[in-house]
Amino acid sequence: MKLACALREIRGDRSLRDVAETAGVNRGLLSDLERGRRLAPDRIVRALEVAYGQPAHAWYPPEVLLVIQRDEEA
């Protein structure tokens, strides 16, 4: 399944390496997140928000955020 995600567009001209270093995650994970192959783990969402300069609701559509919210409540 591929998730709708706008992280790549938000990153703009910055390198994947730069954003990964800023967020403190490896490039492979970040690449998977940008391609919609994985959801951002809860433990790194805040770091990604800082690194990309956008809140999570800017990268994921509402239906994906609802899935994340339901998962957190379980």
Backbone bond lengths (Angstrom), bond angles and torsions (degrees), N, CA, C in turn:
res aa  C-N    CA-C-N  psi(-1)  N-CA   C-N-CA  omega(-1)  CA-C   N-CA-C  phi
1 M - - - 1.444 - - 1.526 108.55 -
2 K 1.300 116.53 138.47 1.455 121.99 176.87 1.523 108.66 -111.64
3 L 1.326 116.15 132.00 1.455 122.05 -177.88 1.519 110.25 -96.39
4 A 1.302 116.16 145.97 1.464 119.95 173.49 1.523 107.91 -71.55
5 C 1.319 116.62 126.53 1.454 121.08 -177.24 1.520 109.05 -151.05
6 A 1.332 116.74 136.99 1.468 121.03 -177.31 1.529 112.79 -108.68
7 L 1.330 118.22 16.31 1.464 119.50 -177.48 1.524 112.74 -59.32
8 R 1.305 117.85 -40.70 1.468 120.46 -178.95 1.525 110.50 -60.46
9 E 1.310 116.45 -44.32 1.459 120.06 -179.77 1.531 110.88 -65.70
10 I 1.327 116.41 -39.93 1.459 120.75 179.53 1.528 110.96 -65.82
11 R 1.324 117.36 -35.75 1.476 121.44 -179.36 1.519 111.22 -62.00
12 G 1.317 117.61 -32.98 1.462 121.42 178.41 1.518 112.67 61.56
13 D 1.341 117.05 -128.29 1.463 122.19 -176.01 1.525 113.65 -86.13
14 R 1.317 117.05 -5.42 1.466 119.33 179.13 1.520 109.56 -68.60
15 S 1.310 116.35 147.97 1.463 119.63 179.60 1.522 111.00 -77.75
16 L 1.310 115.17 153.94 1.459 121.15 175.51 1.531 109.06 -58.72
17 R 1.319 117.00 -40.75 1.463 121.85 179.00 1.527 111.40 -58.76
18 D 1.322 116.90 -45.66 1.459 121.46 -179.07 1.527 111.23 -60.29
19 V 1.321 116.53 -47.86 1.459 120.34 -178.93 1.529 110.10 -66.98
20 A 1.319 117.63 -41.26 1.467 120.76 179.24 1.531 110.86 -61.32
21 E 1.319 117.08 -42.98 1.467 120.48 178.83 1.519 111.04 -65.59
22 T 1.324 117.37 -41.12 1.458 121.40 179.34 1.528 110.81 -63.40
23 A 1.331 116.35 -40.48 1.468 121.16 -178.82 1.528 112.84 -81.71
24 G 1.326 116.75 -16.50 1.462 119.70 -178.35 1.518 113.38 75.42
25 V 1.345 116.71 33.30 1.466 121.70 178.31 1.525 108.81 -125.99
26 N 1.327 115.86 162.51 1.465 117.43 178.92 1.524 110.72 -80.69
27 R 1.309 115.32 155.88 1.470 120.77 -176.36 1.516 113.24 -63.93
28 G 1.333 117.36 -32.87 1.463 120.29 179.48 1.519 111.67 -61.90
29 L 1.333 116.09 -45.28 1.466 119.95 177.62 1.519 110.00 -63.00
30 L 1.318 116.16 -46.35 1.462 119.59 -178.71 1.524 111.48 -61.47
31 S 1.309 117.04 -40.43 1.461 121.05 177.45 1.531 110.74 -61.54
32 D 1.340 116.58 -44.17 1.468 120.16 177.92 1.527 111.38 -61.76
33 L 1.336 116.65 -39.67 1.464 120.09 178.54 1.521 110.58 -64.70
34 E 1.329 116.56 -45.53 1.471 119.99 -179.50 1.516 112.59 -64.38
35 R 1.308 117.46 -31.75 1.468 121.51 -179.62 1.526 112.68 -85.36
36 G 1.342 116.43 -3.52 1.455 120.40 179.49 1.509 113.82 77.09
37 R 1.318 117.25 20.09 1.464 121.10 179.85 1.519 112.52 -83.83
38 R 1.334 116.27 -21.97 1.469 121.83 -179.49 1.519 109.27 -141.98
39 L 1.323 115.35 157.17 1.459 121.61 170.60 1.524 108.13 -88.76
40 A 1.299 116.71 148.17 1.459 120.70 176.38 1.518 109.21 -66.22
41 P 1.335 117.70 125.18 1.467 119.45 176.36 1.529 110.50 -62.20
42 D 1.316 116.30 145.46 1.465 121.05 -178.69 1.528 112.21 -51.78
43 R 1.321 116.75 -37.70 1.458 120.49 -174.00 1.528 113.45 -66.31
44 I 1.339 117.61 -16.63 1.471 118.25 -178.89 1.526 114.42 -117.39
45 V 1.323 117.56 0.57 1.471 119.42 -177.33 1.529 111.36 -57.09
46 R 1.324 117.95 -46.91 1.475 120.08 -178.72 1.527 110.63 -61.89
47 A 1.323 118.32 -41.52 1.466 121.26 178.59 1.525 110.72 -62.76
48 L 1.331 117.43 -37.73 1.464 121.02 177.86 1.523 111.13 -68.48
49 E 1.328 116.19 -38.85 1.467 119.24 177.58 1.528 110.35 -60.18
50 V 1.311 117.32 -40.86 1.471 121.34 178.49 1.527 110.04 -68.84
51 A 1.335 117.41 -47.34 1.463 121.52 -176.78 1.526 112.48 -62.80
52 Y 1.323 117.06 -39.63 1.466 120.89 -179.14 1.525 112.48 -89.16
53 G 1.328 116.36 -16.17 1.457 119.99 -179.48 1.514 113.54 72.05
54 Q 1.330 116.21 24.07 1.473 121.99 -178.99 1.524 108.86 -142.16
55 P 1.330 117.73 144.19 1.467 119.95 175.60 1.529 111.08 -72.26
56 A 1.323 115.69 159.49 1.471 121.14 -177.07 1.524 112.60 -54.55
57 H 1.324 118.06 -34.54 1.471 118.40 -178.58 1.532 111.97 -68.17
58 A 1.336 118.16 -11.86 1.466 121.12 175.19 1.526 111.65 -81.16
59 W 1.336 117.79 -22.81 1.465 119.00 -178.01 1.500 113.14 -100.02
60 Y 1.319 117.75 -29.96 1.453 120.46 -178.99 1.523 110.35 -112.40
61 P 1.319 117.58 141.38 1.465 120.02 175.63 1.536 109.50 -70.60
62 P 1.340 117.48 162.03 1.467 121.43 -176.50 1.526 114.70 -53.22
63 E 1.314 117.78 -37.93 1.469 118.95 -177.79 1.529 112.26 -65.76
64 V 1.323 117.84 -32.28 1.463 120.74 176.61 1.528 109.55 -72.18
65 L 1.312 117.26 -40.77 1.463 120.49 178.58 1.528 110.92 -62.88
66 L 1.327 117.65 -34.78 1.465 120.24 176.87 1.526 110.93 -64.32
67 V 1.306 117.78 -38.92 1.460 121.46 177.22 1.526 109.64 -63.89
68 I 1.318 117.10 -43.94 1.459 121.02 178.86 1.526 110.04 -62.48
69 Q 1.325 116.63 -44.02 1.457 120.68 -179.36 1.530 110.76 -62.56
70 R 1.320 117.27 -43.08 1.467 120.48 179.02 1.527 110.91 -62.76
71 D 1.337 116.38 -39.09 1.451 121.37 179.16 1.537 110.15 -63.95
72 E 1.317 117.80 -40.99 1.458 121.65 179.81 1.519 111.56 -66.42
73 E 1.338 117.60 -31.98 1.461 121.77 -178.79 1.521 112.34 -77.26
74 A 1.324 116.95 -22.48 1.478 120.68 -176.55 1.513 112.51 -72.76
